[in-house]
Amino acid sequence: MKVLRYLLLLAVLAGAVWQVPVLWELAVAAAIGGAYWIFFRIPPSRD
């Protein structure tokens, strides 16, 4: 499920870069941040 969410994020970013090529650096930063957020963050505890 996480992989599908990341692929969806990449598809959205690719669409944005396709429309406005100047945004490629923002898309790279969002892809890196998205990978961290989806795969590596520690979920908050529900105490």
Protein Blocks (a to p, Z undefined) as FASTA:
>chain_A
ZZmmmmmmmmmmmmmmmmmmmlmmmmmmmmmmmmmmmmmmccdddZZ
